[in-house]
């Protein structure tokens, strides 16, 4: 018969012993609930708009929107209005 007393014991789990079934507070019987999601402010905008820009433009645009405490779409709308006014476009 093999002598297993000289074999190195395995390291104990860092999580400790598993809880006994009596310690279970019946959490398996409880319904699952999804984590609460932070609600987003609705803007009423429904048409997607995407384009490719340079990295420098993206950094500047995001910085201006962040420090102006506005959404990127709000900055884009303001830029369009300023362009229209500067070029007498309705």
C-alpha positions as CSV (number, residue, x, y, z in Angstrom):
1,X,0.0,0.0,0.0
2,X,1.3,3.5,-0.8
3,X,2.3,5.8,2.0
4,X,0.6,9.2,1.4
5,X,1.8,10.8,4.6
6,X,4.9,12.2,3.0
7,X,3.0,13.9,0.1
8,X,2.8,17.6,0.5
9,X,-0.6,18.8,1.6
10,X,-2.5,21.0,-0.8
11,X,-2.8,24.6,0.1
12,X,-6.1,25.6,1.7
13,X,-8.5,27.7,-0.3
14,X,-8.1,31.4,0.3
15,X,-11.9,31.6,0.5
16,X,-12.1,29.3,3.5
17,X,-14.5,26.4,4.0
18,X,-17.7,26.3,2.1
19,X,-20.8,27.3,4.1
20,X,-23.0,24.5,5.3
21,X,-26.5,24.2,3.9
22,X,-27.9,25.3,7.3
23,X,-25.9,28.6,6.9
24,X,-27.6,29.3,3.6
25,X,-30.3,32.0,4.0
26,X,-32.4,30.5,1.2
27,X,-30.9,33.0,-1.3
28,X,-31.3,30.4,-4.0
29,X,-35.1,30.5,-3.6
30,X,-35.2,34.3,-3.9
31,X,-36.0,35.8,-7.4
32,X,-33.1,37.3,-9.3
33,X,-33.1,41.0,-9.7
34,X,-31.2,43.0,-12.2
35,X,-28.9,45.7,-10.9
36,X,-30.3,49.2,-10.9
37,X,-29.4,51.2,-14.0
38,X,-28.7,54.9,-13.9
39,X,-31.5,56.6,-15.9
40,X,-30.3,58.7,-18.8
41,X,-31.8,62.1,-19.6
42,X,-34.1,61.9,-22.5
43,X,-33.2,64.4,-25.3
44,X,-35.9,63.7,-27.8
45,X,-33.3,63.1,-30.5
46,X,-34.0,60.0,-32.5
47,X,-31.9,60.1,-35.7
48,X,-28.4,58.6,-35.4
49,X,-25.5,60.7,-36.7
50,X,-22.0,59.3,-37.0
51,X,-18.9,60.5,-38.8
52,X,-15.2,59.9,-38.7
53,X,-12.9,62.7,-37.4
54,X,-9.3,63.2,-36.5
55,X,-8.1,62.3,-33.0
56,X,-7.2,66.0,-32.4
57,X,-10.7,67.1,-33.4
58,X,-12.2,64.5,-31.1
59,X,-10.1,65.5,-28.2
60,X,-10.9,69.2,-28.6
61,X,-14.6,68.6,-29.2
62,X,-14.9,66.4,-26.1
63,X,-12.9,68.8,-24.0
64,X,-15.0,71.8,-25.0
65,X,-18.2,69.9,-24.3
66,X,-16.9,68.7,-20.9
67,X,-15.8,72.0,-19.7
68,X,-18.9,73.7,-21.1
69,X,-21.0,71.1,-19.1
70,X,-23.0,70.1,-22.2
71,X,-23.6,67.0,-24.1
72,X,-21.7,66.5,-27.3
73,X,-24.8,66.9,-29.4
74,X,-25.6,70.2,-27.7
75,X,-22.1,71.5,-28.7
76,X,-22.7,70.3,-32.3
77,X,-26.1,72.0,-32.4
78,X,-24.5,75.3,-31.1
79,X,-21.7,75.0,-33.7
80,X,-24.3,74.5,-36.5
81,X,-26.3,77.5,-35.3
82,X,-23.2,79.7,-35.2
83,X,-22.2,78.6,-38.7
84,X,-25.7,79.4,-40.0
85,X,-25.6,82.9,-38.4
86,X,-22.1,83.6,-39.7
87,X,-23.1,82.6,-43.2
88,X,-26.7,84.0,-43.3
89,X,-28.2,80.6,-43.7
90,X,-31.8,79.8,-42.5
